[in-house]
Amino acid sequence: MTEILGSTAPAGDLIKDVTEATFMQDVVEASMQAPVIVDFWAPWCGPCKTLGPMLEAAVTKAKGAATMAKINVDENQRLAQALAQQGLPLQSIPTVVAFVEGRPVDMFQGALPASEIEAFVNKAIEAGGGSADGGLAEALEAAEQMLAEGAVADAAQTFAAILGEDDKSAAAYGGLARAHIALGDLDQAEAVLNGAPAEIADAAEIEAAHAQIALARQAENAGPVGELSAAVEASPDDLQARFDLAQALHAAGDAEAAVDQLLELFRRDREWNDGAAKAQLFTIFDALKPNDPVVLNGRRKLSSMIFA
């Protein structure tokens, strides 16, 4: 993932025991590259035993966007005194200080819930100009760009790598499925979506990919646009022919014309084939981005018909 998501520190370098001798290197100098979360603790401190592992978990989750320095104040009393003289309130522990670009920018004392600890770490990362998600957002953007430019295999590899870092990324599941659709492997696209965790199964990105798979399967059996257009023109009340024309138009890449045909079908008989026109419209809408003009105009026209 380092080539895709940017550089990340090896796991062993994320969390260090720091002494007076290594403080300049592992805290001050290191914070010029990425924020350093410094945990001032002592073996006799009860809250420290709870806080330490929670801090380590939050820093580890950041995947190299921040590191952690653990300073035992009993063993480094001279360092603690020197820092206290510089303004850090180290009279009570645990004390946690975020260093960014060589100086302390934020701190807290005592125990905090895990969510607030994670927020503290993320805030320090953002203060350092980094990304709290370890670069996943940038990787998603890059993968989408690859897909848009036709580098489908590279996009699929990137989406898969993102899922290796975050197995609950609905955007990555949807993107990987769309990559397989572009490769013509609809079964694999469906398998990707079926493998998504239950808690994100209803996410918009996954529903959109499901809709695109449904439309792609229809496209495999779509008839010729010319013949179907002639059939509709010859018999405007042939609703099956109009529905088939809409599918053929969408398969040919003309979503706007497909929506127009389905709206006309709905206008003529909204209950035809158990409401097939409305269902097909929603499938097309789901497959497109919510702000796509085809979606915005189509929904507006459909609503005016429903509530007329």
C-alpha positions in Angstrom: 0.0 0.0 0.0 2.9 2.4 0.4 3.0 3.1 -3.3 -0.8 3.8 -3.4 -1.6 5.5 -0.2 1.7 7.3 0.4 4.5 6.6 2.9 3.6 5.1 6.2 5.9 4.4 9.1 6.8 0.8 9.9 4.7 -0.5 12.9 7.8 -0.6 15.1 8.5 3.1 14.5 5.1 4.3 15.4 5.4 3.9 19.2 8.7 4.5 21.0 9.9 4.6 24.6 11.7 8.0 24.7 14.3 9.2 27.2 16.1 12.5 27.8 18.9 11.3 25.4 16.5 10.6 22.5 13.9 13.4 23.2 15.3 15.8 20.6 15.4 13.2 17.9 12.2 11.2 18.6 10.0 14.1 19.5 11.2 17.5 18.4 12.9 16.5 15.2 10.4 13.8 14.4 7.5 16.2 14.8 8.9 18.2 11.8 7.8 15.2 9.6 4.6 14.1 11.4 2.9 14.9 14.7 4.2 13.2 17.7 1.8 12.3 20.6 3.8 12.3 23.8 2.5 10.3 26.7 4.0 11.3 30.1 3.3 8.4 32.5 4.7 6.5 35.5 4.4 2.8 36.6 2.5 3.7 39.7 -0.1 5.8 37.8 -3.4 3.8 37.6 -5.1 5.9 34.9 -1.9 5.7 32.8 -2.3 1.9 32.5 -5.7 2.5 30.8 -4.8 5.5 28.8 -1.6 4.2 27.3 -3.1 1.3 25.3 -5.9 3.6 24.1 -3.4 6.2 22.8 -1.4 3.4 21.1 -4.6 2.2 19.4 -5.5 5.7 18.1 -2.0 6.3 16.8 -1.8 2.8 15.2 -5.1 3.5 13.5 -3.7 6.6 11.9 -1.3 4.4 9.9 1.8 6.5 10.2 0.2 10.0 10.0 1.3 10.4 13.6 3.7 8.7 16.0 3.8 8.2 19.7 6.5 8.8 22.3 6.2 7.3 25.8 8.1 9.1 28.5 8.4 7.5 32.0 8.7 10.6 34.2 10.2 8.6 37.1 13.1 7.6 34.9 13.4 11.0 33.2 12.9 13.4 36.0 15.4 16.0 34.7 13.6 16.0 31.3 10.2 16.4 32.9 11.5 19.3 35.0 13.0 21.0 32.0 9.8 20.8 30.1 7.8 22.0 33.1 10.1 25.0 33.2 9.2 25.7 29.6 5.5 25.8 30.4 4.3 22.2 30.1 2.1 21.4 33.2 3.6 18.1 34.2 2.7 18.2 37.9 0.1 15.5 37.4 0.0 12.5 35.1 -1.1 11.2 32.8 -0.4 14.2 30.6 -0.5 13.9 26.8 1.0 16.5 24.6 0.8 16.8 20.8 4.0 18.1 19.2 3.8 19.5 15.7 6.8 21.1 13.9 8.9 21.0 17.0 6.5 22.6 19.5 3.5 21.6 21.6 0.2 22.5 20.0 -2.4 20.7 22.2 -2.6 18.7 25.4 -4.9 17.0 27.9 -4.5 15.5 31.4 -6.2 12.5 32.9 -8.2 9.7 31.2 -10.5 10.3 28.2 -12.9 8.0 26.3 -11.5 6.4 23.2 -13.5 8.6 20.9 -12.0 11.8 22.4 -8.5 10.3 22.3 -8.9 9.5 18.6 -10.3 13.0 17.9 -7.2 14.5 19.8 -4.9 12.5 17.5 -6.8 13.4 14.4 -6.7 17.1 15.3 -3.0 16.9 15.8 -2.6 15.3 12.4 -4.7 18.0 10.7 -2.7 20.7 12.5 0.4 19.2 10.9 -1.2 19.4 7.5 -1.7 15.6 7.2 -4.7 13.3 6.6 -6.3 11.6 9.5 -7.4 8.7 7.3 -3.8 7.8 6.3 -4.3 9.0 2.7 -7.3 6.8 1.9 -9.4 9.8 0.6 -6.6 10.7 -1.8 -6.3 7.1 -2.9 -10.0 6.9 -3.6 -9.8 10.0 -5.7 -6.9 8.6 -7.6 -8.8 5.3 -8.2 -11.8 7.2 -9.5 -9.6 9.2 -11.8 -8.1 6.0 -13.2 -11.5 4.5 -13.8 -12.7 7.6 -15.6 -9.6 7.6 -17.8 -10.0 4.0 -18.7 -7.2 2.5 -16.6 -9.6 0.0 -15.3 -7.2 -2.7 -14.1 -5.1 -0.1 -12.2 -8.3 1.3 -10.7 -9.4 -2.1 -9.5 -6.0 -2.8 -8.0 -6.2 0.5 -6.1 -9.7 0.0 -4.8 -8.7 -3.5 -3.6 -5.7 -2.0 -1.9 -7.9 0.5 -0.1 -10.1 -2.3 1.1 -7.0 -3.9 2.5 -6.6 -0.9 4.7 -10.3 -0.2 5.4 -12.7 -3.1 5.0 -15.7 -0.9 5.7 -15.1 1.6 2.9 -18.4 1.6 0.9 -16.8 3.9 -1.7 -14.0 1.3 -2.3 -16.5 -1.6 -2.5 -18.6 0.4 -5.0 -15.6 1.5 -7.0 -14.2 -2.1 -7.2 -17.6 -3.4 -8.4 -17.8 -0.7 -11.0 -14.3 -1.6 -12.2 -15.4 -5.2 -12.7 -18.5 -3.9 -14.5 -16.2 -2.0 -16.9 -14.1 -5.1 -17.4 -17.4 -7.0 -18.3 -17.2 -9.3 -15.3 -20.7 -8.8 -13.8 -20.6 -11.9 -11.7 -17.4 -10.7 -10.0 -18.8 -7.2 -9.5 -21.8 -8.8 -7.8 -19.5 -11.0 -5.6 -17.6 -7.9 -4.5 -20.8 -6.2 -3.3 -22.1 -9.3 -1.6 -18.9 -9.4 0.3 -19.4 -6.0 1.9 -20.1 -5.9 5.6 -23.7 -5.8 6.6 -23.4 -2.4 8.2 -22.6 -0.7 4.9 -24.8 -2.9 2.6 -27.3 0.0 2.2 -24.7 2.7 1.5 -25.4 4.8 -1.5 -22.2 3.8 -3.2 -23.1 0.1 -3.0 -26.7 0.6 -4.0 -25.4 2.6 -7.0 -23.2 -0.3 -8.1 -26.0 -2.8 -7.7 -28.1 -0.6 -10.0 -25.3 -0.4 -12.5 -25.0 -4.2 -12.5 -28.7 -4.6 -13.1 -28.6 -2.1 -16.0 -25.5 -3.9 -17.5 -27.3 -7.2 -17.4 -30.2 -5.7 -19.2 -27.8 -4.3 -21.8 -26.6 -7.8 -22.7 -30.1 -8.5 -24.0 -31.0 -5.1 -25.4 -32.5 -4.9 -28.9 -31.4 -2.6 -31.7 -32.3 1.0 -31.1 -33.3 1.7 -34.7 -35.8 -1.2 -34.9 -37.3 -0.4 -31.5 -37.6 3.3 -32.3 -39.5 2.4 -35.5 -41.8 0.1 -33.6 -42.6 2.8 -31.1 -43.2 5.4 -33.8 -45.5 3.0 -35.6 -47.4 2.1 -32.5 -47.0 4.7 -29.7 -49.3 2.6 -27.4 -47.0 -0.4 -27.6 -45.7 0.0 -24.0 -43.5 -3.1 -24.1 -41.7 -1.8 -27.2 -41.3 1.6 -25.5 -39.8 -0.1 -22.4 -37.5 -2.1 -24.6 -36.5 1.0 -26.4 -35.6 2.7 -23.1 -33.4 -0.3 -22.2 -31.7 -0.2 -25.6 -31.1 3.6 -25.4 -29.5 3.2 -22.0 -27.4 0.3 -23.2 -26.2 2.6 -26.0 -25.1 5.2 -23.5 -28.0 7.6 -23.8 -29.4 7.8 -20.3 -31.3 11.0 -20.9 -33.3 9.5 -23.9 -34.0 6.4 -21.9 -35.4 8.4 -19.0 -37.6 10.4 -21.5 -39.1 7.2 -22.9 -39.7 5.8 -19.4 -41.4 9.1 -18.3 -43.6 8.9 -21.4 -44.5 5.3 -20.6 -45.3 6.3 -17.0 -47.5 9.1 -18.3 -49.4 6.7 -20.5 -49.9 4.0 -17.9 -48.1 4.3 -14.6 -49.4 0.8 -13.5 -48.2 -1.0 -16.6 -46.3 -4.2 -15.7 -46.5 -3.6 -12.0 -45.1 -0.1 -12.2 -42.1 -1.2 -14.3 -41.5 2.3 -15.7 -41.1 3.8 -12.3 -38.9 1.0 -11.0 -36.6 1.3 -14.1 -36.4 5.1 -13.6 -35.3 4.6 -10.0 -32.7 2.0 -11.1 -31.2 4.5 -13.6 -31.3 7.3 -11.0 -29.6 5.1 -8.4 -26.9 4.2 -10.9 -26.0 7.9 -11.6 -24.6 10.5 -9.3 -27.3 12.3 -7.3 -26.4 15.7 -8.8 -26.4 14.4 -12.4 -28.7 16.6 -14.6 -30.4 13.5 -15.9 -31.3 12.5 -12.3 -32.4 16.0 -11.3 -34.6 16.7 -14.3 -35.9 13.1 -14.4 -36.9 13.2 -10.7 -38.6 16.6 -11.1 -40.6 15.5 -14.1 -41.6 12.2 -12.4 -42.7 14.0 -9.3 -44.8 16.5 -11.3 -46.6 13.5 -12.8 -47.1 11.7 -9.5 -48.5 14.7 -7.7 -50.4 16.3 -10.6 
